[in-house]
C-alpha cells in the first residue's frame, strides 16, 4: 500500500509539473511571431503533453483509484467526494490543454498571452485544495 501511495505521489508531481509548464509555454508561444519559434514551441508543447503530462496524469489516476479500491469507505466522506470533483475538473483542464495544444499546432490560437497567464493559475488552486482536503480531511458535507 505504501508503494502505491509513493507511486501515486510521484506521478501526481509529474502531472502537475506538466500542467504548470505547458500553459507557460502557451504564454511564450502566443507572444512569438517568427516561424522558427512557433515551430519550436509546437514541438516542445507536444513532447511535454504526450511524453510527460498525459502519462503522469494517467498513472496518477490509476494509482489513486487503486489506492481507493483498498478503502472504498472513503467514498462516503465529504472531503473525498470534493477531492474527486476537483480531480474531475483537473482532468477537464488537462483535456482543455490538449485542445489548446492542437490549436497552436494548426496555427489557430484564439487567445493572447495575458489570457494564458490567467489560465496557468488554475492548476495551482486545484493542487492547494486537493492537498488541504487530503491532509486535513475536513468535514465538508
MDTraj code that builds the backbone (N, CA, C; nanometers):
import mdtraj as md
import numpy as np

residues = "UNK UNK UNK UNK UNK UNK UNK UNK UNK UNK UNK UNK UNK UNK UNK UNK UNK UNK UNK UNK UNK UNK UNK UNK UNK UNK UNK UNK UNK UNK UNK UNK UNK UNK UNK UNK UNK UNK UNK UNK UNK UNK UNK UNK UNK UNK UNK UNK UNK UNK UNK UNK UNK UNK UNK UNK UNK UNK UNK UNK UNK UNK UNK UNK UNK UNK UNK UNK UNK UNK UNK UNK UNK UNK UNK UNK UNK UNK UNK UNK UNK UNK UNK UNK UNK UNK UNK UNK UNK UNK UNK UNK UNK UNK UNK UNK UNK UNK UNK UNK UNK UNK UNK UNK UNK UNK UNK UNK UNK UNK UNK UNK UNK UNK UNK UNK UNK UNK UNK UNK UNK UNK UNK UNK UNK UNK UNK UNK UNK UNK UNK UNK UNK UNK UNK UNK UNK UNK UNK UNK UNK".split()
xyz = np.array([
    [0.0823, -0.1198, 0.0000],
    [0.0000, 0.0000, 0.0000],
    [0.0868, 0.1264, 0.0000],
    [0.1975, 0.1250, 0.0765],
    [0.2849, 0.2413, 0.0787],
    [0.3511, 0.2643, -0.0569],
    [0.3821, 0.1557, -0.1293],
    [0.4367, 0.1705, -0.2641],
    [0.3358, 0.2373, -0.3561],
    [0.2098, 0.2002, -0.3428],
    [0.1055, 0.2631, -0.4251],
    [0.0952, 0.4121, -0.3941],
    [0.1010, 0.4471, -0.2668],
    [0.0967, 0.5889, -0.2283],
    [0.2166, 0.6638, -0.2870],
    [0.3346, 0.6025, -0.2754],
    [0.4548, 0.6668, -0.3276],
    [0.4430, 0.6879, -0.4783],
    [0.4001, 0.5866, -0.5509],
    [0.3853, 0.5988, -0.6960],
    [0.2780, 0.7011, -0.7319],
    [0.1696, 0.7007, -0.6556],
    [0.0631, 0.7992, -0.6789],
    [0.1189, 0.9409, -0.6642],
    [0.1961, 0.9645, -0.5603],
    [0.2534, 1.0975, -0.5371],
    [0.3593, 1.1342, -0.6411],
    [0.4421, 1.0385, -0.6798],
    [0.5448, 1.0648, -0.7809],
    [0.4801, 1.1089, -0.9118],
    [0.3773, 1.0360, -0.9546],
    [0.3145, 1.0700, -1.0820],
    [0.2253, 1.1930, -1.0709],
    [0.1748, 1.2208, -0.9500],
    [0.0992, 1.3444, -0.9298],
    [0.1917, 1.4653, -0.9484],
    [0.3133, 1.4557, -0.8944],
    [0.4098, 1.5640, -0.9122],
    [0.4446, 1.5793, -1.0602],
    [0.4625, 1.4691, -1.1286],
    [0.4918, 1.4724, -1.2724],
    [0.3781, 1.5382, -1.3495],
    [0.2549, 1.4987, -1.3184],
    [0.1373, 1.5532, -1.3860],
    [0.1293, 1.7046, -1.3648],
    [0.1438, 1.7467, -1.2405],
    [0.1344, 1.8895, -1.2118],
    [0.2504, 1.9679, -1.2712],
    [0.3682, 1.9091, -1.2755],
    [0.4802, 1.9785, -1.3400],
    [0.4431, 2.0114, -1.4843],
    [0.3834, 1.9150, -1.5529],
    [0.3397, 1.9386, -1.6903],
    [0.2272, 2.0399, -1.6990],
    [0.1312, 2.0309, -1.6067],
    [0.0180, 2.1246, -1.6094],
    [0.0596, 2.2666, -1.5717],
    [0.1688, 2.2801, -1.4984],
    [0.2205, 2.4140, -1.4692],
    [0.3011, 2.4690, -1.5864],
    [0.3807, 2.3832, -1.6497],
    [0.4723, 2.4319, -1.7528],
    [0.4066, 2.4459, -1.8905],
    [0.3134, 2.3585, -1.9248],
    [0.2508, 2.3642, -2.0572],
    [0.1816, 2.4982, -2.0830],
    [0.0969, 2.5474, -1.9927],
    [0.0370, 2.6797, -2.0170],
    [0.1396, 2.7920, -2.0196],
    [0.2510, 2.7751, -1.9482],
    [0.3580, 2.8748, -1.9549],
    [0.4189, 2.8750, -2.0953],
    [0.4336, 2.7572, -2.1540],
    [0.4784, 2.7514, -2.2938],
    [0.3769, 2.8196, -2.3853],
    [0.2475, 2.8021, -2.3550],
    [0.1443, 2.8692, -2.4345],
    [0.1602, 3.0218, -2.4277],
    [0.1971, 3.0730, -2.3098],
    [0.2196, 3.2173, -2.2949],
    [0.3277, 3.2623, -2.3926],
    [0.4409, 3.1926, -2.3898],
    [0.5522, 3.2309, -2.4767],
    [0.5185, 3.2091, -2.6237],
    [0.4456, 3.1023, -2.6518],
    [0.4049, 3.0728, -2.7890],
    [0.3159, 3.1850, -2.8424],
    [0.2226, 3.2292, -2.7602],
    [0.1303, 3.3361, -2.8021],
    [0.2032, 3.4679, -2.8248],
    [0.3185, 3.4852, -2.7619],
    [0.3958, 3.6082, -2.7779],
    [0.4910, 3.6023, -2.8976],
    [0.5073, 3.4845, -2.9576],
    [0.6027, 3.4669, -3.0673],
    [0.5379, 3.4938, -3.2010],
    [0.6212, 3.5378, -3.2961],
    [0.5671, 3.5590, -3.4299],
    [0.6595, 3.5096, -3.5407],
    [0.7822, 3.4668, -3.5066],
    [0.8695, 3.4146, -3.6118],
    [0.8501, 3.2636, -3.6256],
    [0.8642, 3.2147, -3.7450],
    [0.8336, 3.0746, -3.7767],
    [0.9178, 2.9755, -3.6976],
    [1.0451, 3.0063, -3.6780],
    [1.1318, 2.9137, -3.6035],
    [1.0812, 2.8976, -3.4603],
    [1.0468, 3.0075, -3.3937],
    [0.9955, 2.9998, -3.2566],
    [0.8615, 2.9273, -3.2525],
    [0.7743, 2.9573, -3.3467],
    [0.6432, 2.8929, -3.3494],
    [0.6570, 2.7415, -3.3630],
    [0.7445, 2.6974, -3.4502],
    [0.7655, 2.5538, -3.4684],
    [0.8304, 2.4909, -3.3448],
    [0.9258, 2.5622, -3.2868],
    [0.9930, 2.5106, -3.1670],
    [0.8919, 2.4920, -3.0533],
    [0.8034, 2.5911, -3.0330],
    [0.7037, 2.5779, -2.9263],
    [0.6077, 2.4634, -2.9555],
    [0.5715, 2.4437, -3.0793],
    [0.4834, 2.3307, -3.1136],
    [0.5472, 2.1979, -3.0738],
    [0.6740, 2.1821, -3.1026],
    [0.7451, 2.0585, -3.0671],
    [0.7535, 2.0441, -2.9156],
    [0.7916, 2.1507, -2.8470],
    [0.8046, 2.1455, -2.7011],
    [0.6706, 2.1122, -2.6350],
    [0.5637, 2.1760, -2.6807],
    [0.4310, 2.1526, -2.6232],
    [0.3850, 2.0086, -2.6462],
    [0.4061, 1.9592, -2.7676],
    [0.3647, 1.8216, -2.7985],
    [0.4415, 1.7213, -2.7134],
    [0.5724, 1.7386, -2.7040],
    [0.6535, 1.6442, -2.6257],
    [0.6205, 1.6506, -2.4767],
    [0.6003, 1.7715, -2.4254],
    [0.5644, 1.7848, -2.2842],
    [0.4276, 1.7217, -2.2572],
    [0.3314, 1.7496, -2.3438],
    [0.1959, 1.6990, -2.3233],
    [0.1897, 1.5476, -2.3312],
    [0.2479, 1.4899, -2.4364],
    [0.2318, 1.3465, -2.4600],
    [0.3432, 1.2616, -2.3997],
    [0.4577, 1.3226, -2.3678],
    [0.5671, 1.2461, -2.3104],
    [0.5748, 1.2508, -2.1592],
    [0.5174, 1.3557, -2.0993],
    [0.5282, 1.3728, -1.9541],
    [0.3912, 1.3942, -1.8890],
    [0.3188, 1.4952, -1.9347],
    [0.1955, 1.5358, -1.8660],
    [0.0876, 1.4290, -1.8721],
    [0.0565, 1.3809, -1.9907],
    [-0.0510, 1.2817, -2.0028],
    [-0.0158, 1.1491, -1.9355],
    [0.1050, 1.0939, -1.9583],
    [0.1381, 0.9719, -1.8824],
    [0.1341, 0.9948, -1.7312],
    [0.1815, 1.1110, -1.6860],
    [0.1763, 1.1411, -1.5427],
    [0.0334, 1.1443, -1.4910],
    [-0.0566, 1.2052, -1.5676],
    [-0.1974, 1.2112, -1.5277],
    [-0.2626, 1.0743, -1.5249],
    [-0.2383, 0.9965, -1.6282],
    [-0.2987, 0.8626, -1.6349],
    [-0.2502, 0.7766, -1.5187],
    [-0.1198, 0.7805, -1.4921],
    [-0.0659, 0.6987, -1.3830],
    [-0.1090, 0.7509, -1.2457],
    [-0.1234, 0.8814, -1.2319],
    [-0.1761, 0.9375, -1.1068],
    [-0.3155, 0.8823, -1.0802],
    [-0.4000, 0.8883, -1.1816],
    [-0.5372, 0.8387, -1.1660],
    [-0.5393, 0.6885, -1.1410],
    [-0.4584, 0.6143, -1.2139],
    [-0.4530, 0.4691, -1.1967],
    [-0.4155, 0.4324, -1.0533],
    [-0.3060, 0.4897, -1.0033],
    [-0.2621, 0.4567, -0.8674],
    [-0.3574, 0.5139, -0.7621],
    [-0.4178, 0.6289, -0.7895],
    [-0.5141, 0.6854, -0.6955],
    [-0.6378, 0.5990, -0.6815],
    [-0.6921, 0.5538, -0.7935],
    [-0.8111, 0.4673, -0.7861],
    [-0.7763, 0.3292, -0.7316],
    [-0.6553, 0.2829, -0.7571],
    [-0.6099, 0.1564, -0.6997],
    [-0.6052, 0.1696, -0.5477],
    [-0.5501, 0.2803, -0.4980],
    [-0.5498, 0.3052, -0.3532],
    [-0.6915, 0.3107, -0.2976],
    [-0.7784, 0.3786, -0.3688],
    [-0.9177, 0.3924, -0.3244],
    [-0.9881, 0.2574, -0.3202],
    [-0.9463, 0.1646, -0.4052],
    [-1.0084, 0.0317, -0.4048],
    [-0.9837, -0.0426, -0.2733],
    [-0.8776, -0.0053, -0.2016],
    [-0.8500, -0.0645, -0.0707],
    [-0.9326, -0.0008, 0.0403],
    [-0.9834, 0.1189, 0.0138],
    [-1.0626, 0.1912, 0.1136],
    [-1.1880, 0.2511, 0.0502],
    [-1.2783, 0.1692, -0.0034],
    [-1.3978, 0.2239, -0.0676],
    [-1.4880, 0.3005, 0.0287],
    [-1.4711, 0.2787, 0.1598],
    [-1.5498, 0.3528, 0.2590],
    [-1.5217, 0.5028, 0.2518],
    [-1.4044, 0.5412, 0.2005],
    [-1.3704, 0.6831, 0.1886],
    [-1.4604, 0.7555, 0.0887],
    [-1.5239, 0.6807, -0.0006],
    [-1.6129, 0.7438, -0.0988],
    [-1.7324, 0.8115, -0.0335],
    [-1.7638, 0.7739, 0.0888],
    [-1.8763, 0.8373, 0.1576],
    [-1.8338, 0.9633, 0.2340],
    [-1.7029, 0.9879, 0.2412],
    [-1.6528, 1.1064, 0.3118],
    [-1.6659, 1.2296, 0.2219],
    [-1.7176, 1.3372, 0.2780],
    [-1.7368, 1.4597, 0.2012],
    [-1.6080, 1.5151, 0.1424],
    [-1.4992, 1.5091, 0.2192],
    [-1.3719, 1.5603, 0.1694],
    [-1.3262, 1.4824, 0.0470],
    [-1.3491, 1.3501, 0.0463],
    [-1.3088, 1.2684, -0.0685],
    [-1.3972, 1.2978, -0.1890],
    [-1.5257, 1.3159, -0.1653],
    [-1.6157, 1.3496, -0.2753],
    [-1.5746, 1.4819, -0.3400],
    [-1.5421, 1.5810, -0.2576],
    [-1.4976, 1.7097, -0.3109],
    [-1.3629, 1.6955, -0.3829],
    [-1.2746, 1.6155, -0.3269],
    [-1.1454, 1.5906, -0.3909],
    [-1.1661, 1.5279, -0.5287],
    [-1.2536, 1.4305, -0.5389],
    [-1.2791, 1.3653, -0.6676],
    [-1.3423, 1.4613, -0.7682],
    [-1.4260, 1.5524, -0.7205],
    [-1.4830, 1.6553, -0.8092],
    [-1.3716, 1.7452, -0.8623],
    [-1.2806, 1.7850, -0.7747],
    [-1.1680, 1.8689, -0.8167],
    [-1.0768, 1.7953, -0.9145],
    [-1.0561, 1.6671, -0.8908],
    [-0.9747, 1.5878, -0.9834],
    [-1.0447, 1.5780, -1.1189],
    [-1.1769, 1.5637, -1.1168],
    [-1.2522, 1.5651, -1.2430],
    [-1.2339, 1.6964, -1.3166],
    [-1.2352, 1.8065, -1.2412],
    [-1.2118, 1.9377, -1.3030],
    [-1.0701, 1.9456, -1.3598],
    [-0.9753, 1.8864, -1.2900],
    [-0.8369, 1.8860, -1.3376],
    [-0.8231, 1.8042, -1.4661],
    [-0.8943, 1.6936, -1.4737],
    [-0.8944, 1.6143, -1.5973],
    [-0.9537, 1.6979, -1.7114],
    [-1.0586, 1.7742, -1.6809],
    [-1.1152, 1.8644, -1.7807],
    [-1.0159, 1.9716, -1.8231],
    [-0.9411, 2.0265, -1.7295],
    [-0.8368, 2.1254, -1.7593],
    [-0.7309, 2.0634, -1.8501],
    [-0.6932, 1.9415, -1.8185],
    [-0.5941, 1.8697, -1.8995],
    [-0.6470, 1.8526, -2.0421],
    [-0.7730, 1.8138, -2.0553],
    [-0.8338, 1.7994, -2.1881],
    [-0.8345, 1.9335, -2.2615],
    [-0.8602, 2.0410, -2.1900],
    [-0.8585, 2.1749, -2.2490],
    [-0.7177, 2.2082, -2.2994],
    [-0.6155, 2.1690, -2.2224],
    [-0.4771, 2.1890, -2.2656],
    [-0.4493, 2.1129, -2.3958],
    [-0.5036, 1.9928, -2.4074],
    [-0.4877, 1.9154, -2.5316],
    [-0.5496, 1.9922, -2.6480],
    [-0.6686, 2.0450, -2.6278],
    [-0.7352, 2.1235, -2.7324],
    [-0.6513, 2.2456, -2.7701],
    [-0.6003, 2.3165, -2.6716],
    [-0.5196, 2.4352, -2.6983],
    [-0.3901, 2.3991, -2.7711],
    [-0.3276, 2.2895, -2.7316],
    [-0.2047, 2.2454, -2.7983],
    [-0.2331, 2.2133, -2.9443],
    [-0.3439, 2.1469, -2.9705],
    [-0.3791, 2.1133, -3.1090],
    [-0.4075, 2.2393, -3.1906],
    [-0.4720, 2.3376, -3.1293],
    [-0.4973, 2.4638, -3.1997],
    [-0.3667, 2.5348, -3.2338],
    [-0.2751, 2.5394, -3.1379],
    [-0.1449, 2.6002, -3.1665],
    [-0.0763, 2.5268, -3.2819],
    [-0.0819, 2.3938, -3.2800],
    [-0.0170, 2.3143, -3.3845],
    [-0.0761, 2.3444, -3.5226],
    [-0.2053, 2.3753, -3.5272],
    [-0.2719, 2.4105, -3.6541],
    [-0.2544, 2.5573, -3.6903],
    [-0.1937, 2.6346, -3.6018],
    [-0.1803, 2.7783, -3.6248],
    [-0.3102, 2.8524, -3.5999],
    [-0.3934, 2.7974, -3.5108],
    [-0.5273, 2.8517, -3.4854],
    [-0.5433, 2.8966, -3.3397],
    [-0.4412, 2.9621, -3.2851],
    [-0.4509, 3.0118, -3.1484],
    [-0.5560, 3.1224, -3.1404],
    [-0.6419, 3.1170, -3.0392],
    [-0.7506, 3.2138, -3.0240],
    [-0.7353, 3.3060, -2.9035],
    [-0.6230, 3.2968, -2.8336],
    [-0.6058, 3.3755, -2.7113],
    [-0.4707, 3.4456, -2.7112],
    [-0.4643, 3.5539, -2.6342],
    [-0.3393, 3.6264, -2.6174],
    [-0.2616, 3.5755, -2.4976],
    [-0.1400, 3.6251, -2.4829],
    [-0.0535, 3.5778, -2.3751],
    [-0.1097, 3.6096, -2.2369],
    [-0.1843, 3.7179, -2.2208],
    [-0.2410, 3.7517, -2.0896],
    [-0.3455, 3.6468, -2.0492],
    [-0.4267, 3.6038, -2.1447],
    [-0.5270, 3.5003, -2.1160],
    [-0.4574, 3.3731, -2.0669],
    [-0.3485, 3.3353, -2.1335],
    [-0.2760, 3.2146, -2.0932],
    [-0.2103, 3.2310, -1.9559],
    [-0.1698, 3.3524, -1.9211],
    [-0.1135, 3.3755, -1.7878],
    [-0.2184, 3.3453, -1.6798],
    [-0.3419, 3.3870, -1.7028],
    [-0.4502, 3.3569, -1.6081],
    [-0.4864, 3.2090, -1.6121],
    [-0.4912, 3.1521, -1.7293],
    [-0.5214, 3.0095, -1.7469],
    [-0.4203, 2.9247, -1.6699],
    [-0.2967, 2.9705, -1.6651],
    [-0.1876, 2.8993, -1.5994],
    [-0.2060, 2.8882, -1.4479],
    [-0.2905, 2.9716, -1.3901],
    [-0.3071, 2.9725, -1.2444],
    [-0.4016, 2.8636, -1.1927],
    [-0.4894, 2.8140, -1.2755],
    [-0.5931, 2.7192, -1.2309],
    [-0.5382, 2.5935, -1.1637],
    [-0.4366, 2.5277, -1.2193],
    [-0.3911, 2.4054, -1.1522],
    [-0.3350, 2.4292, -1.0124],
    [-0.2804, 2.5472, -0.9879],
    [-0.2281, 2.5767, -0.8536],
    [-0.3410, 2.5800, -0.7514],
    [-0.4516, 2.6398, -0.7888],
    [-0.5672, 2.6467, -0.6988],
    [-0.6182, 2.5059, -0.6685],
    [-0.6285, 2.4237, -0.7718],
    [-0.6760, 2.2858, -0.7526],
    [-0.5767, 2.2065, -0.6679],
    [-0.4482, 2.2211, -0.6957],
    [-0.3466, 2.1495, -0.6177],
    [-0.3559, 2.1846, -0.4699],
    [-0.3652, 2.3131, -0.4397],
    [-0.3755, 2.3556, -0.2999],
    [-0.4992, 2.2961, -0.2329],
    [-0.6117, 2.3025, -0.3019],
    [-0.7358, 2.2499, -0.2448],
    [-0.7280, 2.0987, -0.2225],
    [-0.6746, 2.0261, -0.3181],
    [-0.6655, 1.8798, -0.3057],
    [-0.5725, 1.8415, -0.1912],
    [-0.4609, 1.9100, -0.1784],
    [-0.3684, 1.8780, -0.0686],
    [-0.4319, 1.9096, 0.0665],
    [-0.4976, 2.0239, 0.0767],
    [-0.5642, 2.0594, 0.2024],
    [-0.6711, 1.9558, 0.2372],
    [-0.7515, 1.9177, 0.1386],
    [-0.8552, 1.8175, 0.1636],
    [-0.7952, 1.6841, 0.2069],
    [-0.6886, 1.6424, 0.1412],
    [-0.6288, 1.5121, 0.1700],
    [-0.5602, 1.5095, 0.3057],
    [-0.4918, 1.6162, 0.3414],
    [-0.4176, 1.6179, 0.4676],
    [-0.5103, 1.6454, 0.5863],
    [-0.5987, 1.7440, 0.5720],
    [-0.6836, 1.7833, 0.6857],
    [-0.8117, 1.7025, 0.6972],
    [-0.8583, 1.6496, 0.5842],
    [-0.9818, 1.5699, 0.5810],
    [-1.0970, 1.6375, 0.6559],
    [-1.1258, 1.7617, 0.6184],
    [-1.2330, 1.8332, 0.6899],
    [-1.3701, 1.7752, 0.6594],
    [-1.4607, 1.7932, 0.7493],
    [-1.5992, 1.7554, 0.7248],
    [-1.6618, 1.8670, 0.6418],
    [-1.6795, 1.8428, 0.5126],
    [-1.7291, 1.9478, 0.4245],
    [-1.8782, 1.9356, 0.3969],
    [-1.9348, 1.8194, 0.4169],
    [-2.0799, 1.7990, 0.3931],
    [-2.1441, 1.7448, 0.5183],
])
top = md.Topology()
chain = top.add_chain()
for i, resn in enumerate(residues, 1):
    res = top.add_residue(resn, chain, resSeq=i)
    for name in ("N", "CA", "C"):
        top.add_atom(name, md.element.get_by_symbol(name[0]), res)
traj = md.Trajectory(xyz[None], top)
